[in-house]
Amino acid sequence: MTDLRSLSRETLAAELAALNLPAYRADQVFAWLQKRGARSFAEMTDLSKADRARLAERFTLSACAAERKLVSAQDGTVKYLFRLADGEYVESVVMRYRYGLTICVSTQAGCKMGCAFCASGLGGFSRDLLPGEILGQILEAQRDLGEMISRVVLMGMGEPLDNYGNVLAFLRLISHPDGLNISLRKISLSTCGLVPRIHDLRRERLGLTLSVSLHAPNDAVRDRLIPVNRRWPLAELLPACEAYARDTSRRISFEYALIRNVNDSPACARELAGKLRPILCHVNLIPVNDVPEQGFVRSPAAAVAAFAAELEQRGLPATVRRRLGGDIDASCGQLRRRQTMQNLGTPGAPAPLK
């Protein structure tokens, strides 16, 4: 059956009209799904029982239930492990800033990209998320926290541009004035570099921020860290980014995870500055999260500061990302993998979360 929460406002109206429901029902149902976050048709109390029963017979509602919740004692960051209707797990992280709450959501259960320092793909790829399942992470976090979320980052589990159609539908739902009405200018989408989809997104002119997981100044290093670079190397990726920034007038955010003795030398910084200088961009430096399975070590603070200084001296704006939720493993993929290992009874699985 069709997931009702994933339908656009126009498609929802057409589906309800086919059931001979009055036009105003579409407004009511859309608000219940997109703004109030109804978990069941029974919650839609301004519809008759008969109408609710008809909807339940024809449609499903994507479910997103919190299986685990971890709260950082350091900064209040909240990490959720959400269980979907089919038993799959995804992760979301809510971060508190002076301007409000930002949520980092997942777009896939697992990931195919195989980036060397990322935990999201260690548990394997299962499936794409529906638009309603991406939205559901936000609605459930708001319900749990009792606060509205003002900014969204598509930088959780999965590659958003590998689930392009569903992600595009989600973006139109979340920005709809009758839904959560979050401006696309307050949304960032992260990609490891699927060049054809970057061009597709550029042509949409949505106004969102594109974050590109770069992590290397050249193909030799990036091939090791980001396997998709072997398909779309920097000679294709960087012109696509330049075109996106030019045509949308939106500054690209290049994500650069600093790994000790891999990509954190002053020479790497100088090479990176030379490559990125023609592009309207900003570099977000990230001391890499420790992923024991991969053996990478975070760059020392002195090396991070020196790298940032090299970029700034060459006219490339750069900031060092503040590390939030360090005491709760806030980087994505770790909770899902742990839960999956426990469910399978894998020998040596980490201890259950409390």
C-alpha distance (Angstrom), angle and dihedral (degrees) to the residues before:
residue distance angle dihedral
M1 . . .
T2 3.80 . .
D3 3.79 119.8 .
L4 3.78 104.2 -121.9
R5 3.82 94.6 -158.5
S6 3.81 90.5 59.5
L7 3.81 94.8 58.3
S8 3.78 123.0 103.2
R9 3.80 117.9 -117.2
E10 3.81 90.5 -104.7
T11 3.81 95.2 47.8
L12 3.80 91.2 46.2
A13 3.82 90.5 53.8
A14 3.81 90.9 49.6
E15 3.82 92.2 49.6
L16 3.80 92.7 50.3
A17 3.79 91.4 45.8
A18 3.81 88.0 55.0
L19 3.81 86.8 58.0
N20 3.82 88.7 53.0
L21 3.81 91.7 -115.1
P22 3.82 115.8 151.7
A23 3.82 116.2 -97.3
Y24 3.80 94.4 -111.9
R25 3.81 89.5 63.5
A26 3.80 88.8 71.7
D27 3.82 90.0 60.9
Q28 3.79 91.4 49.5
V29 3.79 95.7 46.3
F30 3.81 93.8 44.7
A31 3.81 90.7 52.7
W32 3.80 91.7 49.0
L33 3.80 91.2 50.9
Q34 3.79 102.5 38.2
K35 3.78 105.6 29.2
R36 3.79 108.0 22.8
G37 3.79 95.9 35.6
A38 3.80 97.4 -134.7
R39 3.79 111.4 -159.9
S40 3.80 95.0 -162.3
F41 3.77 140.7 17.4
A42 3.80 88.5 -114.2
E43 3.81 89.3 70.3
M44 3.82 91.2 62.7
T45 3.79 92.7 90.5
D46 3.81 96.9 166.7
L47 3.82 88.1 65.9
S48 3.77 120.3 78.2
K49 3.80 118.2 -105.7
A50 3.79 88.7 -113.9
D51 3.80 92.5 54.6
R52 3.80 91.6 46.8
A53 3.78 89.8 51.3
R54 3.80 91.5 51.1
L55 3.81 90.9 51.9
A56 3.80 91.8 48.6
E57 3.80 90.8 52.0
R58 3.80 93.3 52.9
F59 3.82 105.8 31.2
T60 3.78 143.3 36.7
L61 3.80 128.7 -142.4
S62 3.79 115.4 -134.3
A63 3.79 108.7 -117.4
C64 3.79 126.0 -144.9
A65 3.81 114.6 176.3
A66 3.81 126.1 178.5
E67 3.81 108.2 -115.9
R68 3.81 94.5 172.5
K69 3.81 134.4 12.3
L70 3.78 124.2 -168.6
V71 3.81 123.0 -174.2
S72 3.78 122.0 -161.7
A73 3.79 114.4 -125.8
Q74 3.80 87.7 -157.7
D75 3.80 103.0 58.4
G76 3.82 109.9 -7.7
T77 3.80 95.4 -104.5
V78 3.81 110.2 158.9
K79 3.79 123.9 -148.8
Y80 3.81 121.6 -164.8
L81 3.76 130.8 -164.3
F82 3.80 104.0 -156.9
R83 3.80 124.0 -160.6
L84 3.78 115.4 -146.8
A85 3.81 126.4 -148.2
D86 3.82 93.8 -94.3
G87 3.81 93.6 49.1
E88 3.81 96.8 -98.7
Y89 3.78 119.2 136.9
V90 3.80 131.9 -137.9
E91 3.78 133.2 173.8
S92 3.80 134.2 -131.3
V93 3.80 131.5 -178.4
V94 3.81 126.5 -154.5
M95 3.80 115.8 -157.0
R96 3.78 125.8 -167.4
Y97 3.79 118.7 -138.2
R98 3.81 132.4 169.1
Y99 3.82 89.8 -98.2
G100 3.81 94.8 50.3
L101 3.79 141.4 -88.3
T102 3.79 124.8 -23.5
I103 3.79 121.5 -168.5
C104 3.78 126.3 -156.7
V105 3.81 108.2 -152.1
S106 3.79 135.0 -167.7
T107 3.80 122.9 -122.4
Q108 3.81 99.2 -171.8
A109 3.80 137.2 30.9
G110 3.78 97.3 -115.0
C111 3.79 123.7 -20.7
K112 3.81 138.8 -100.5
M113 3.81 98.4 -156.9
G114 3.82 99.0 85.3
C115 3.81 97.6 -151.8
A116 3.78 105.8 -173.5
F117 3.82 100.0 -126.0
C118 3.82 98.7 37.1
A119 3.81 124.4 100.7
S120 3.83 95.2 -160.3
G121 3.79 95.1 85.7
L122 3.80 97.7 42.7
G123 3.78 91.7 87.8
G124 3.80 92.3 49.0
F125 3.79 131.9 -114.6
S126 3.79 119.5 -71.2
R127 3.80 109.4 168.9
D128 3.79 149.3 -45.5
L129 3.78 119.1 -83.4
L130 3.78 121.1 -118.6
P131 3.81 118.4 -120.3
G132 3.80 88.7 -107.8
E133 3.81 91.6 52.9
I134 3.80 91.8 52.8
L135 3.79 90.0 48.0
G136 3.81 90.6 44.3
Q137 3.80 91.4 65.7
I138 3.80 89.7 60.8
L139 3.79 94.9 44.2
E140 3.80 93.3 49.3
A141 3.81 93.1 47.0
Q142 3.81 90.2 51.0
R143 3.79 91.1 48.1
D144 3.79 92.0 50.1
L145 3.81 96.6 44.1
G146 3.80 96.9 38.9
E147 3.81 89.5 -134.7
M148 3.78 135.5 102.7
I149 3.78 120.2 -111.6
S150 3.79 114.7 -133.4
R151 3.82 104.1 -175.7
V152 3.79 134.5 38.7
V153 3.78 131.6 -158.4
L154 3.81 119.8 -167.0
M155 3.76 93.0 -152.9
G156 3.79 103.4 109.9
M157 3.78 126.7 99.5
G158 3.79 115.7 -21.0
E159 3.81 137.4 20.0
P160 3.83 108.4 -77.0
L161 3.80 94.5 -153.9
D162 3.82 90.2 53.3
N163 3.82 86.1 62.8
Y164 3.78 92.2 41.9
G165 3.82 102.4 151.3
N166 3.79 95.5 47.7
V167 3.81 92.7 43.5
L168 3.80 91.3 50.9
A169 3.80 89.8 50.5
F170 3.82 89.8 49.4
L171 3.81 91.3 51.8
R172 3.79 90.7 53.7
L173 3.79 91.7 48.0
I174 3.80 96.8 48.8
S175 3.79 93.0 47.7
H176 3.82 94.9 46.2
P177 3.82 110.8 121.0
D178 3.81 91.1 -132.6
G179 3.81 91.9 52.0
L180 3.79 130.2 47.0
N181 3.81 87.9 -43.1
I182 3.81 95.1 -151.0
S183 3.78 109.8 169.5
L184 3.79 114.7 -116.7
R185 3.80 86.9 -130.7
K186 3.80 86.1 69.3
I187 3.80 92.3 54.3
S188 3.81 127.2 86.3
L189 3.78 124.2 -165.1
S190 3.79 119.6 -159.6
T191 3.80 125.3 -153.6
C192 3.78 134.5 174.7
G193 3.80 89.0 -142.2
L194 3.81 118.7 -70.1
V195 3.78 93.6 168.2
P196 3.85 100.5 -166.5
R197 3.79 90.7 51.8
I198 3.81 91.6 48.3
H199 3.79 87.1 58.5
D200 3.81 90.4 47.1
L201 3.80 90.5 51.7
R202 3.80 91.0 46.9
R203 3.80 90.2 56.7
E204 3.81 90.8 53.0
R205 3.84 90.5 64.1
L206 3.79 91.2 -153.0
G207 3.79 97.3 157.3
L208 3.80 96.1 -129.8
T209 3.80 123.6 135.7
L210 3.79 116.5 -100.7
S211 3.80 114.5 -144.9
V212 3.79 115.0 -165.9
S213 3.80 120.0 -159.7
L214 3.78 97.3 -137.6
H215 3.82 105.3 155.0
A216 3.80 95.9 166.0
P217 3.81 139.8 59.7
N218 3.82 95.7 -143.0
D219 3.79 142.6 23.1
A220 3.79 95.1 -103.9
V221 3.80 92.3 63.2
R222 3.80 95.7 33.6
D223 3.81 93.5 51.7
R224 3.80 87.1 60.4
L225 3.80 95.4 47.5
I226 3.84 103.8 32.2
P227 3.83 113.4 34.2
V228 3.82 92.5 -166.6
N229 3.81 86.9 68.3
R230 3.80 88.2 76.2
R231 3.80 87.3 64.2
W232 3.81 98.3 39.2
P233 3.82 109.6 21.0
L234 3.78 125.7 -167.5
A235 3.80 91.7 -88.3
E236 3.82 87.1 67.5
L237 3.80 100.5 29.7
L238 3.81 99.6 53.0
P239 3.84 95.8 50.1
A240 3.83 88.2 49.9
C241 3.81 89.0 52.8
E242 3.79 91.9 47.3
A243 3.81 89.8 51.4
Y244 3.81 91.6 49.0
A245 3.80 92.1 52.0
R246 3.80 92.3 45.2
D247 3.79 97.4 47.6
T248 3.80 97.3 41.1
S249 3.83 98.7 33.8
R250 3.79 85.9 -133.8
R251 3.77 120.2 132.5
I252 3.80 115.2 -120.3
S253 3.80 116.9 -126.3
F254 3.79 110.7 -144.9
E255 3.80 111.9 -157.3
Y256 3.80 113.6 -147.8
A257 3.81 119.2 -176.7
L258 3.80 108.9 -158.0
I259 3.80 113.3 -137.1
R260 3.77 121.1 -174.1
N261 3.81 113.5 -104.7
V262 3.81 91.8 -6.4
N263 3.81 109.5 76.4
D264 3.82 106.6 -13.7
S265 3.80 104.3 89.8
P266 3.83 124.1 117.8
A267 3.81 87.2 -116.0
C268 3.82 89.7 57.7
A269 3.80 89.7 50.6
R270 3.79 92.4 51.4
E271 3.79 92.1 47.9
L272 3.79 91.2 47.8
A273 3.80 92.5 51.0
G274 3.78 90.6 52.2
K275 3.81 91.8 52.5
L276 3.81 97.0 46.0
R277 3.80 102.9 38.0
P278 3.85 94.8 94.2
I279 3.83 91.9 54.0
L280 3.82 126.7 83.7
C281 3.78 94.7 -120.7
H282 3.76 152.3 125.3
V283 3.80 127.3 -139.2
N284 3.78 117.9 -133.4
L285 3.80 108.4 -160.0
I286 3.80 114.4 -153.3
P287 3.81 123.9 -171.5
V288 3.80 97.2 -134.6
N289 3.80 119.2 -104.9
D290 3.77 112.9 -115.0
V291 3.81 110.6 -105.9
P292 3.82 105.6 178.4
E293 3.80 93.0 -161.4
Q294 3.81 91.1 62.6
G295 3.80 100.2 42.6
F296 3.81 97.2 -135.5
V297 3.80 119.7 146.3
R298 3.79 126.1 -149.3
S299 3.80 115.6 -111.0
P300 3.83 114.9 -106.4
A301 3.80 116.4 -101.5
A302 3.80 91.2 -110.4
A303 3.81 91.7 55.2
V304 3.81 91.1 48.5
A305 3.81 91.6 51.3
A306 3.81 91.9 47.0
F307 3.82 91.4 49.6
A308 3.81 91.5 51.2
A309 3.80 90.8 47.7
E310 3.82 91.8 52.6
L311 3.81 90.7 53.5
E312 3.79 94.0 46.5
Q313 3.81 92.0 49.4
R314 3.80 88.0 57.1
G315 3.78 94.0 50.7
L316 3.79 97.5 -101.0
P317 3.84 112.9 130.7
A318 3.79 112.3 -131.7
T319 3.78 138.2 170.6
V320 3.78 132.6 -173.4
R321 3.79 111.3 -123.2
R322 3.77 114.1 -120.4
R323 3.79 107.9 -120.2
L324 3.80 109.8 -122.7
G325 3.78 128.2 -172.4
G326 3.79 94.4 14.1
D327 3.79 91.7 153.7
I328 3.83 93.6 55.3
D329 3.83 101.8 45.2
A330 3.80 90.5 -109.7
S331 3.80 94.4 -179.0
C332 3.79 110.4 103.1
G333 3.78 126.6 -101.3
Q334 3.77 101.3 35.0
L335 3.82 99.3 93.3
R336 3.80 93.8 44.2
R337 3.78 92.4 51.6
R338 3.80 91.9 47.6
Q339 3.81 92.5 48.8
T340 3.81 92.6 46.7
M341 3.81 91.9 50.7
Q342 3.80 90.5 49.9
N343 3.81 92.7 48.7
L344 3.80 90.6 51.0
G345 3.79 92.5 45.7
T346 3.80 90.3 -124.3
P347 3.82 112.4 -175.2
G348 3.78 111.1 -110.8
A349 3.78 93.9 20.9
P350 3.82 114.0 159.2
A351 3.78 117.7 -96.2
P352 3.81 116.3 -85.5
L353 3.78 116.6 -87.9
K354 3.76 116.9 -107.4
